[in-house]
Amino acid sequence: MQDDLGTTLARRLREGDLDAAPAVLNLVETRTPAAREQTTELLRLLSPEALGHEPEGHVVGVTGPPGAGKSTLLSELVRSLRAQDRSVAVLAVDPSSRRTGGSLLGDRARITVDPKDPGVFIRSTAAADRLGGLAWATRAAAQALAAAFDVVIVETVGVGQSETDVADVADTVVVIVQPGSGDVLQFLKSGIMEIPHVLVVTKADLGRIAQRARADVRAALRSIGDRSTKVVAVSSVAPASGFDELIATLDEHRGTIDVATARRDARRRSAIDDFRLEHGERALRELGGRPAARRVLAATGDDLAVPILMQELERAAGLLDDDATVGIPGAPGARTDASATPATASADTAPRATTVPVR
C-alpha cells in the first residue's frame, strides 16, 4: 500500500475527480492496520476542519422494508438527478455472506443506470455483523464521497425495524412505503417513523390503493405529532412520475437544516458508537457512559472527523497514549492482520473484479 494513499485520494476528491471513488471504497473496506491509518488520514483531510467547510454533497439515506421498491425507485431517482446534471454516488448496503463476509445480494445489479455515464458511481457494501442497516465502511465512504459528488445516496440493507443508523449519516432520510403492505403499522410499532424527513409512497400508479397508503402515512405522522415530514407519491412505471417533486422536496429539506450542526452531532454519535463496538460496553461504562462520552467530545473541535473523535474517547478512557495514533474500527471481532483482507488498490488502480463500479 502506498504510504500516502489517503492523502492522494483526499486530494483527488477535493479536486472533484469522481474516478477516485472505486479506490476510496477499496480503502475504507480494507481492515489492515495500514489501511485503517490511511482511512483516518483520508477522512481527516476531508473533514470540515481541513476543508474549511462541510463537504458540499447532499447525503440522502433511503430505507424501508424489503420489497418496498427501493432499488426501482433509485433507478428513476438517479436518472432524474442526472437529467439535472448532478453527479450521483449510490452506496447500496446488502446483507453479508456468512462464508465470505462480502455483499450477499448485490443491490447495484437491480439499479438500472447507464454503465457509460461517468457521473454515476454505484457500489454494494456488506453490512457485516453491525446492526442498524449500515456497514461502518459505508458511513466513512459517504462522508468522503460527499466532497466530490453532488448527491450521495445510501440505501440500507432493508431489514426494516432496526435500521436507524442511517439518521447519523444522511442529511435527509427517506423512508419508502409500499401501498397495501401494512408498512405504516409496522413503522409505528418499530419507531422508524421517528427518523424520516421525507416519506415516499411507491407505486402511485395503483390509484386508490396508493391514495389510501398516502392518507394512512399522513395519519400516522399526525398520531405522533409530526406535521412537518413531507409525503411524496411516485411511480416508476413508464412514464415515471413524481420524481421531480421528490428531488425538490429533498432539496427543500436540506435548505431548512443547519447542516454543520447536524453533521457535527452525527459525527459525535458515530464516534461513541464506534468506541462501543471496538472496545465494548464495559469500556464505555468505565468512561462514564454516553453522557461522559458526550462531554469529552463537546470539549473537542466541532469539525473533526469521526476517527479523530474516537481517538479522543480512547485517550480519555486511558486506552491510547498521548503520542499514539489510531486507525478505524472494523466490525466487532474482525481480524486486523495483513491477511484479513486483500491489499487495497492504489489511488489510480481500478477495484477488484468483484467490486467493479457501474460505469
C-alpha positions, 0 to 999 in steps of 0.5 A: 500500500502506498504510504500516502494513499489517503492523502492522494485520494483526499486530494483527488476528491477535493479536486472533484475527480469522481474516478477516485471513488472505486479506490476510496471504497477499496480503502475504507473496506480494507481492515489492515492496520495500514489501511485503517491509518490511511482511512483516518488520514483520508477522512481527516483531510476531508473533514470540515476542519481541513476543508474549511467547510462541510463537504458540499454533497447532499447525503440522502439515506433511503430505507424501508422494508424489503420489497418496498421498491427501493432499488426501482425507485433509485433507478428513476431517482438517479436518472432524474438527478442526472437529467439535472446534471448532478453527479450521483454516488449510490452506496447500496448496503446488502446483507453479508455472506456468512462464508465470505463476509462480502455483499450477499445480494448485490443491490447495484445489479437491480439499479438500472443506470447507464454503465457509460455515464461517468457521473454515476458511481454505484457500489454494494457494501456488506453490512457485516455483523453491525446492526442498524442497516449500515456497514461502518465502511459505508458511513466513512465512504459517504462522508468522503464521497460527499466532497466530490459528488453532488448527491450521495445516496445510501440505501440500507440493507432493508431489514426494516425495524432496526435500521436507524443508523442511517439518521447519523449519516444522511442529511435527509432520510427517506423512508419508502412505503409500499401501498397495501403492505401494512408498512405504516403499522409496522413503522409505528410499532418499530419507531422508524417513523421517528427518523424520516424527513421525507416519506415516499409512497411507491407505486402511485400508479395503483390509484386508490390503493396508493391514495389510501397508503398516502392518507394512512402515512399522513395519519400516522405522522399526525398520531405522533405529532409530526406535521412537518415530514413531507409525503411524496407519491411516485411511480416508476412505471413508464412514464415515471412520475413524481420524481421531480417533486421528490428531488425538490422536496429533498432539496427543500429539506436540506435548505431548512437544516443547519447542516454543520450542526447536524453533521457535527452531532452525527459525527459525535454519535458515530464516534461513541458508537464506534468506541462501543463496538471496538472496545465494548460496553464495559469500556464505555461504562468505565468512561462514564457512559454516553453522557461522559462520552458526550462531554469529552467530545463537546470539549473537542473541535466541532469539525473533526472527523469521526476517527479523530473523535474516537481517538479522543474517547480512547485517550480519555478512557486511558486506552491510547497514549498521548503520542499514539495514533489510531486507525478505524474500527472494523466490525466487532471481532474482525481480524486486523492482520495483513491477511484479513483482507486483500491489499487495497488498490492504489489511488489510480488502480481500478477495484477488484473484479468483484467490486467493479463500479457501474460505469 
